Amino acid sequence: PYLAEMTLGALLSLRLGLPRYAAGQRACAWQPGTFRPLAGATLLVVGVGAVGGEVATRARALGMRVLGIRASGLPHPAVEEMFPPEALLALLPRAEVLSLNLRPGPSTRGLVDAAALARLPAGAIVLNASRGAVLDAGALGDALRAGRLGGAWLDVFDVEPLPPDSSLWACPNLLITPHC
């Protein structure tokens, strides 16, 4: 449950624009903004296991539409539509929020690369609570710097702790937590 709560906390923070407001506060700048509610937004949970299932349950409670990817194909009460792993690329254009909750393995390494990220709708949010190897962090950083994504949260990295010289530290709209 804790990791699911962290995931939803990161999602709420990014969707409400809290990092932007925090930066404005540090700069003593009054910068009103807008936010997009979660209710009605589509979340794609990749890996509907223990953690992914909890993320789905909490997201549904917030009024989100939840799609899921699960190798077993078994239904989950919080997931409206369940798909096999092969459907990932076809589902990405529907995902306003992408939550990665996979176990590491040969089939998940590099699963979300630059091409996959490009299939997400403009302004999408990416959340990774899996393993660093599942997501191409360099491609994610490029998409954030280009302003194509609305934000991201990374709790896991290929190299941990994240080196001080990593370009990820300075990415706009990126929340970094130390593998909580």
C-alpha positions in Angstrom: 0.0 0.0 0.0 2.8 2.5 0.8 4.2 2.4 -2.8 0.8 2.8 -4.2 0.3 5.8 -2.0 3.6 7.3 -3.1 2.6 6.7 -6.7 -0.7 8.5 -6.2 1.0 11.3 -4.2 3.4 11.9 -7.1 0.5 11.8 -9.6 -1.5 14.4 -7.5 1.5 16.6 -7.1 2.3 16.6 -10.8 -1.3 16.9 -12.0 -2.0 19.8 -9.6 1.2 21.6 -10.6 2.7 21.6 -7.1 6.4 21.5 -8.3 5.7 24.7 -10.3 4.1 26.4 -7.3 7.0 25.3 -5.1 9.5 26.8 -7.5 7.4 30.0 -7.6 7.5 30.1 -3.8 11.3 29.7 -3.7 11.5 32.6 -6.2 8.9 34.7 -4.3 6.9 34.8 -7.5 3.1 34.8 -7.5 2.2 32.7 -10.5 -1.4 31.5 -10.7 -1.9 28.5 -12.8 -4.5 25.9 -13.8 -4.8 22.2 -13.2 -6.5 19.3 -14.8 -8.6 17.2 -12.5 -7.9 13.5 -12.3 -11.6 12.6 -12.4 -12.3 11.3 -15.9 -8.6 11.0 -16.9 -7.3 7.7 -18.2 -4.6 5.8 -16.3 -2.8 2.9 -17.9 -1.4 0.6 -15.2 1.3 -1.7 -16.7 1.8 -4.5 -14.3 -1.5 -5.1 -12.4 0.0 -7.1 -9.5 0.1 -6.3 -5.8 1.3 -2.7 -6.2 -0.3 -2.0 -9.6 -3.6 -3.3 -8.3 -3.5 -0.9 -5.3 -2.6 2.0 -7.7 -5.6 1.1 -9.8 -7.9 0.9 -6.8 -6.9 4.3 -5.5 -7.1 5.9 -8.9 -10.6 4.6 -9.4 -11.5 6.1 -6.0 -10.4 9.5 -7.5 -12.7 9.0 -10.5 -10.1 7.9 -13.0 -10.7 5.5 -15.9 -8.3 2.6 -15.4 -6.9 0.4 -18.1 -4.5 -2.4 -17.2 -1.9 -4.7 -18.6 -1.4 -8.0 -16.9 0.5 -11.0 -18.2 -2.1 -13.4 -16.7 -5.0 -11.5 -18.3 -7.0 -12.0 -15.1 -9.5 -9.3 -14.3 -9.1 -6.8 -11.4 -12.1 -5.1 -9.8 -10.6 -1.6 -10.3 -9.5 -2.1 -13.9 -12.2 -1.4 -16.5 -10.3 -3.0 -19.4 -7.5 -5.6 -19.0 -5.0 -6.3 -21.9 -2.1 -8.6 -22.5 1.5 -7.1 -22.6 1.5 -7.1 -26.4 -1.1 -4.3 -26.4 1.1 -1.7 -24.7 2.1 0.3 -27.8 -1.6 0.4 -29.0 -2.8 1.6 -25.6 -0.2 4.4 -25.0 -2.1 7.0 -27.0 -5.0 6.6 -24.6 -2.9 7.0 -21.5 -3.0 10.4 -19.9 -1.1 8.8 -17.1 1.2 5.8 -17.4 2.1 3.9 -14.2 4.8 1.3 -14.5 4.6 -1.4 -11.8 6.5 -4.3 -13.3 8.9 -6.9 -12.0 12.3 -6.8 -13.6 13.2 -9.3 -16.3 14.3 -9.8 -19.8 10.9 -9.0 -21.2 10.6 -5.7 -19.3 14.1 -4.3 -19.9 13.8 -1.2 -22.1 10.0 -1.7 -22.4 9.3 2.0 -22.4 11.8 3.7 -24.8 11.7 6.9 -26.8 9.3 5.4 -29.4 6.9 4.3 -26.7 7.1 7.7 -24.9 6.4 9.4 -28.2 3.1 7.5 -28.5 1.8 9.1 -25.2 -0.5 12.0 -25.7 1.0 15.5 -25.2 1.0 16.4 -21.5 0.9 12.8 -20.3 2.4 11.9 -16.9 4.8 8.9 -16.4 5.2 7.2 -13.1 7.9 4.5 -12.5 7.8 2.4 -9.4 9.2 -0.7 -11.2 12.9 -0.9 -11.8 15.1 1.6 -13.6 15.7 -0.8 -16.5 12.0 -0.8 -17.6 12.1 2.9 -18.7 14.7 4.7 -20.8 15.3 7.6 -18.4 17.4 9.5 -21.0 14.5 9.5 -23.4 12.1 10.5 -20.6 14.4 13.4 -19.8 14.5 14.5 -23.4 10.6 14.4 -23.6 10.4 16.4 -20.4 12.9 19.0 -21.6 11.0 19.3 -24.9 7.8 20.0 -23.0 6.1 17.0 -24.6 5.2 15.4 -21.3 3.3 17.0 -18.4 5.6 15.5 -15.8 7.1 12.3 -14.4 8.0 10.6 -11.1 11.0 8.3 -10.8 11.6 6.2 -7.7 14.0 3.8 -9.4 17.1 4.2 -11.6 19.6 2.0 -13.5 22.3 3.3 -11.1 21.4 4.0 -7.5 21.9 6.3 -5.9 21.4 8.6 -8.8 24.8 10.2 -9.6 25.0 13.9 -8.8 26.0 14.7 -12.4 22.9 13.0 -13.8 21.0 15.4 -16.2 17.8 14.0 -14.6 18.3 16.2 -11.5 17.6 19.4 -13.5 14.7 18.1 -15.7 11.5 20.2 -15.5 8.5 18.6 -14.0 10.4 15.6 -12.8 10.0 14.3 -9.2 12.8 12.1 -7.9 12.6 10.0 -4.8 15.4 7.7 -3.6 13.9 4.3 -4.2 11.4 4.6 -1.4 
